[in-house]
Amino acid sequence: MGKLVSTLFVTLDGVYQAPGGPQEDPSGGFDQGGWSVPYGDEDFGRFVTEVFEGVGAFLLRRRTYDIFASYWPKMTDPADPVAAKLNAAPKYVVSGTLTAPDWAGTTVIGGDLAKEVPALKERTDGELQLHGSGALVRSLLALDLVDTLHLLTFPVVLGAGRRLFTEGAVPTAFRHTGGRVTAAGVSIQSYDLAGRPEYGSY
C-alpha cells in the first residue's frame, strides 16, 4: 500500500499560490507568481529529484494538472527525472469538469475523497504524490489521509495570495522526520501526520 506524500512550497507568511511563474495562477488578482524561482539552486534540485524517485502515482487537483499537462508532456528527455516520472506514472485528477484528459496515463476521479483516495493508496506501488494543490491538501488533511508532508518554506513574505493553513483548518499534529536548509535559504522539512495536537501549560 502506498503512502500519500504531499510536497508544498510556501512563503514565510504561508502563501502557496503560483510559486513557479507569473502565469501559473493569477486568480484573485495575484500578481507575484514565480516567487520560488530565485531560490532554485542545486540543493533544491537535489531534493526534488529525491522526491520524484519514490513516486508510484500522482494525485493532482485540476488547476495543478492543467499547469503540468501544458508543460511536461513536451519534456521528452529520458534523463530528466521529473519529466520521466510525470509522463510515465499514473496520474489521478480530482475534477468535476475534466472529461477527456489527453495526457497519457490520466484518470479523473470524482469528489468523494474519503473513498477514492484510500483506494488509490491501496493500489499504488510506491508513493501517491501530491504536488501543490493546497486546497486539496487541506481537504485530505482534514480526512487524515495525508501520511507525509514535505514543506518547503522560502525566505520571502508576499502579503497577498492564497494561504495554505487558513482559519478553520482541522487541528493537526505532525512528527518531524527530517530536514535541511538549502544554500539559498529554503527550509525543507518533512513531517508525518501524528493525529491531533496535545496541549499543556508552562
C-alpha positions in Angstrom: 0.0 0.0 0.0 1.3 3.4 -1.0 1.7 6.4 1.3 0.2 9.8 0.4 3.0 12.3 0.3 2.4 16.0 -0.2 5.1 18.4 -1.3 4.3 22.1 -0.9 6.1 25.4 -1.4 5.1 28.2 1.0 6.3 31.7 1.8 7.1 32.8 5.3 3.6 34.2 5.5 2.1 30.9 4.4 1.2 31.7 0.7 1.4 28.7 -1.7 -0.1 30.4 -4.8 1.8 30.3 -8.1 5.4 29.6 -6.9 6.5 28.6 -10.4 5.7 31.6 -12.6 3.6 34.7 -13.2 1.0 32.8 -15.4 0.7 29.8 -13.2 -2.2 31.0 -11.2 -3.1 34.7 -11.3 -6.6 34.1 -9.8 -7.8 36.7 -7.3 -5.6 39.3 -9.0 -2.4 37.7 -7.6 0.5 39.3 -9.5 3.5 37.9 -7.6 3.7 34.5 -9.3 7.1 32.9 -9.7 8.4 33.8 -6.2 10.2 30.5 -5.7 12.3 30.7 -8.8 15.2 32.8 -7.5 15.9 30.1 -4.9 16.1 27.1 -7.3 19.7 26.1 -6.6 21.5 22.8 -6.7 20.4 21.8 -3.2 16.8 22.5 -4.2 17.1 20.5 -7.4 18.7 17.6 -5.5 15.7 17.4 -3.1 13.2 17.5 -5.9 15.0 14.6 -7.7 15.0 12.6 -4.5 11.2 13.1 -4.0 10.4 12.0 -7.5 12.5 8.9 -7.2 9.9 7.5 -4.7 6.8 8.1 -6.8 4.3 5.4 -7.8 1.4 7.7 -8.9 0.4 11.3 -8.8 -2.7 12.9 -7.3 -3.5 16.4 -8.7 -6.2 19.0 -8.5 -7.5 20.3 -11.8 -5.6 23.6 -11.8 -2.3 21.9 -11.0 -3.0 19.2 -13.6 -3.6 21.8 -16.3 -0.4 23.6 -15.4 1.6 20.3 -15.5 -0.2 19.0 -18.7 0.7 22.1 -20.6 4.4 21.7 -20.0 5.6 18.2 -19.0 4.4 16.1 -22.0 6.7 18.3 -24.2 9.7 17.4 -22.0 10.8 14.1 -23.5 14.4 13.8 -22.3 14.5 10.4 -20.6 17.3 11.6 -18.3 15.1 14.3 -16.8 14.0 12.6 -13.6 10.9 14.8 -13.1 9.6 14.6 -16.7 10.2 10.9 -17.0 8.2 10.2 -13.8 5.4 12.6 -14.6 4.9 11.3 -18.1 5.1 7.6 -17.2 3.4 7.3 -13.9 -0.4 7.1 -13.4 -2.0 10.5 -12.8 -5.3 10.9 -10.9 -7.1 14.2 -11.2 -9.7 15.4 -8.8 -12.2 17.2 -11.0 -15.9 17.5 -11.7 -15.4 19.1 -15.1 -12.5 17.4 -16.8 -13.9 14.7 -19.1 -11.4 13.7 -21.8 -7.8 14.3 -20.5 -5.3 14.0 -23.3 -2.2 13.4 -21.2 -1.4 9.7 -21.3 -2.0 7.8 -18.1 -4.6 10.2 -16.6 -7.7 9.1 -14.8 -10.3 11.5 -13.5 -11.7 10.8 -10.1 -14.8 12.3 -8.5 -15.3 14.2 -5.4 -15.7 11.5 -2.7 -12.1 11.8 -1.5 -12.8 9.7 1.7 -13.5 6.7 -0.6 -11.4 7.4 -3.7 -8.1 8.3 -2.1 -7.7 5.3 0.3 -8.5 3.1 -2.8 -5.7 4.8 -4.8 -3.3 4.4 -1.9 -4.2 0.7 -1.8 -3.3 0.1 -5.4 -0.3 2.4 -5.7 3.1 0.7 -5.5 5.3 3.5 -4.1 4.2 6.9 -3.0 1.0 8.6 -4.2 2.4 12.1 -4.6 0.5 15.3 -4.4 2.4 18.4 -5.6 1.0 21.9 -5.0 -2.8 21.8 -4.9 -3.0 23.4 -1.4 -6.8 23.3 -1.2 -6.8 19.6 -1.9 -4.1 19.1 0.7 -6.2 20.8 3.3 -9.2 18.6 2.4 -7.1 15.5 2.7 -5.5 16.6 6.0 -9.0 17.1 7.4 -9.8 13.5 6.4 -6.5 12.2 7.9 -5.4 10.9 4.5 -2.0 12.5 4.2 0.8 10.4 5.6 3.8 12.7 4.9 4.2 16.4 4.3 7.3 17.9 2.7 7.0 21.6 3.5 9.5 23.9 1.7 9.5 27.4 3.3 11.0 30.1 1.2 12.6 33.3 2.7 10.1 35.7 1.3 6.9 37.5 2.5 4.3 38.4 -0.1 1.4 39.8 1.9 -1.1 38.5 -0.6 -2.2 35.3 -2.2 -3.9 32.1 -1.1 -2.5 30.7 2.2 -2.1 27.1 3.0 -3.5 26.9 6.5 -6.5 29.2 6.9 -8.9 29.9 9.8 -10.9 26.8 10.4 -8.2 24.2 9.5 -8.5 20.9 11.4 -6.1 21.0 14.3 -3.3 18.6 13.4 -0.1 17.5 15.0 3.0 16.4 13.0 6.1 14.4 13.8 9.3 15.9 12.3 11.2 13.2 10.4 14.0 15.2 8.8 15.1 18.4 7.3 17.7 20.6 5.7 18.3 24.2 4.6 19.5 24.9 1.1 22.3 27.3 0.3 19.7 29.8 -0.9 17.9 29.6 2.4 14.9 27.4 1.7 14.0 25.4 4.7 13.0 21.8 3.6 11.2 20.0 6.4 9.5 16.6 6.4 6.6 15.7 8.7 4.5 12.6 9.3 0.9 13.1 10.5 0.6 12.4 14.2 -3.1 12.8 14.9 -4.5 15.7 17.0 -2.4 18.2 18.9 -1.8 17.7 22.6 -2.0 20.7 25.0 -0.4 21.7 28.2 0.7 24.7 30.2 4.0 26.1 31.4 
